[in-house]
């Protein structure tokens, strides 16, 4: 029971982001593009930006175009610090 509580506490502290898979060419790795907007402090104009993250996908389930939720994790490689938490929208009929 204590191990489950520690895991749930750890997961609640991790960042969750939602984005679109833009590349699935690597084995067990997906490139996820997260779009975000912020207001410029001086000009009050909303600027839209995008950041690409490499995320770990253990079972190679997500495909290009899927909307996924990624969760922050320990460093898995030089570039990977995120794992795919779940697939929000995508073609689930393909196995």
C-alpha positions as CSV (number, residue, x, y, z in Angstrom):
1,X,0.0,0.0,0.0
2,X,2.8,2.4,0.8
3,X,4.4,1.8,-2.5
4,X,1.2,2.7,-4.3
5,X,0.9,6.0,-2.3
6,X,4.5,7.0,-3.2
7,X,3.9,6.3,-6.9
8,X,0.7,8.4,-7.0
9,X,2.4,11.2,-5.2
10,X,5.4,11.1,-7.6
11,X,3.1,11.0,-10.6
12,X,1.1,14.0,-9.3
13,X,4.2,16.1,-9.1
14,X,5.3,15.4,-12.7
15,X,4.5,17.7,-15.5
16,X,1.9,16.7,-18.1
17,X,1.7,18.2,-21.5
18,X,-0.5,17.5,-24.5
19,X,0.7,17.5,-28.1
20,X,0.7,15.9,-31.5
21,X,3.1,13.2,-32.7
22,X,5.0,14.6,-35.6
23,X,7.5,11.7,-36.1
24,X,7.4,8.0,-35.4
25,X,10.5,6.9,-37.4
26,X,12.6,5.9,-34.4
27,X,12.1,2.7,-32.4
28,X,10.4,3.3,-29.1
29,X,10.7,7.1,-29.5
30,X,8.2,9.6,-30.7
31,X,8.7,13.3,-31.4
32,X,5.8,15.3,-29.9
33,X,5.1,18.9,-30.8
34,X,3.5,20.9,-28.0
35,X,1.9,24.3,-29.0
36,X,1.6,27.1,-26.5
37,X,0.8,30.8,-26.5
38,X,2.0,33.6,-24.3
39,X,1.3,37.4,-24.3
40,X,4.2,39.7,-25.0
41,X,4.9,41.9,-22.0
42,X,5.6,45.1,-23.9
43,X,3.3,44.8,-26.9
44,X,0.4,42.8,-25.5
45,X,0.3,40.6,-28.6
46,X,-0.3,36.9,-28.2
47,X,2.6,34.9,-29.7
48,X,2.1,31.3,-30.6
49,X,5.1,29.0,-30.3
50,X,5.8,25.3,-30.5
51,X,8.3,23.0,-28.8
52,X,9.3,19.5,-29.9
53,X,10.0,16.9,-27.2
54,X,11.3,13.3,-27.7
55,X,9.1,11.0,-25.7
56,X,9.5,7.3,-24.9
57,X,6.8,4.9,-26.3
58,X,7.6,1.4,-25.0
59,X,5.1,-0.5,-27.2
60,X,5.3,1.7,-30.3
61,X,1.5,2.3,-30.0
62,X,1.3,6.0,-31.1
63,X,1.5,7.0,-34.8
64,X,2.1,10.3,-36.6
65,X,-0.9,12.6,-36.2
66,X,-2.1,11.2,-32.8
67,X,-2.8,13.6,-30.0
68,X,-1.0,12.3,-26.9
69,X,-0.3,13.3,-23.3
70,X,3.3,13.1,-22.2
71,X,4.6,12.9,-18.7
72,X,8.0,14.1,-17.4
73,X,10.3,11.4,-16.2
74,X,14.0,10.7,-15.4
75,X,16.5,11.1,-18.3
76,X,16.2,8.0,-20.5
77,X,18.8,9.1,-23.1
78,X,20.6,12.2,-24.3
79,X,17.4,13.8,-25.5
80,X,14.5,11.8,-23.9
81,X,13.0,13.1,-20.6
82,X,9.4,12.4,-21.4
83,X,7.2,9.3,-21.7
84,X,3.9,8.9,-23.5
85,X,1.3,8.8,-20.7
86,X,-1.8,8.0,-22.9
87,X,-3.2,8.5,-26.4
88,X,-5.9,11.1,-26.3
89,X,-7.1,10.9,-29.9
90,X,-5.9,8.6,-32.6
91,X,-6.7,5.5,-34.7
92,X,-7.0,2.8,-32.0
93,X,-8.1,0.1,-34.5
94,X,-4.5,-0.4,-35.7
95,X,-2.6,-2.8,-33.4
